[in-house]
Amino acid sequence: MPFDGYFGDMNTMAIFRKFLEDSSSGLDIPAAVIIETIQGEGGINVASKEWLQELESICREYDILLIIDDIQVGNGRTGEFFSFEFAGINPDIITVSKSIGGGLPMAIVLLKPDLDQWKPGEHTGTFRGNNLAFVAAKVAIERYWQNDDLSNAVKYKEKLLKDTLEKIADKYKDIFDIEVRGRGMAYGFEIKGDNSVAGEISEYAFKENLIIETCGSESQVVKFLPPLIIDEETLIEGLNRLERAISKLVADKKEKLTEEF
């Protein structure tokens, strides 16, 4: 089913509901719905509070399990520990990984007790459990989530990140059609109309000793996922390097207008 905003202002949950209501739609009632509240690799597409609440309501109405994939945007990435907390929803299953391990490989599946069908020993296996990662995760949670300091810092730096990206987008609005979107410390910088520009920005940023990747269906979005523990000075320096990279890219493109091909 289409994500929030996929058809512009159209409410895509209405489409989902229509498919479920109509027995001839070709869609059987699914056992579960799995979703990222912010599509990471998909292009930093952000689901609204209202959309997530309606999705949960539909899942409850049709007895569908609601699974939140918080592997990339959970663990504080949006300012709250879980990315869905702002919407006040209560998923049945949550997947978390990546930064939950404190730099070590780790993945966790959280589920409601009534869904736990494992019998003792059934979940064991060759690659299950990494003792060092368990210790690292425990220490990271105890250190960074004993109070709201990290959460508040993420929200503070989000404003800096968002405001700077919007200023850059406005500066080059006569050259590129740029949309800035995101939440917390997960932002996207989509250059519309030319899918190659995001990759070029990434290349020019690398020349400024800044590593930044792209995402989206056509790699048309420059993706910003700074470390949650980054200090303000380093964040500002990274954004300054981004702006220098874009400035040099624009200058090179203008120069090419007069060159022979």
Buried (B, 14 or more C-beta within 10 A) or exposed (E): BEBBBEEEEEBBBEBBBEBBEEEEEEEEEBEEBEBBBBBBBBBBBBBEEEBBBBBBEBBEEBEBBBBBBBBBBBBBBBBBBBBBEBBEBEBBBBBBBBBBBBEBEBEBEEBEEEEEEEEEEEEEEEEEEBEEBBEBBEEBBEEBBEEEEBBEBBBEBBEEBBEBBBEBBEBBEEBBBBEBBBBBBBBBBBBEEEBEBBBBBBEBBEEBEBEBBBBBEEBBBBBBBBEBEBEEEEBBEBBEBBBBBBBBBBEEEEEEEEEEE
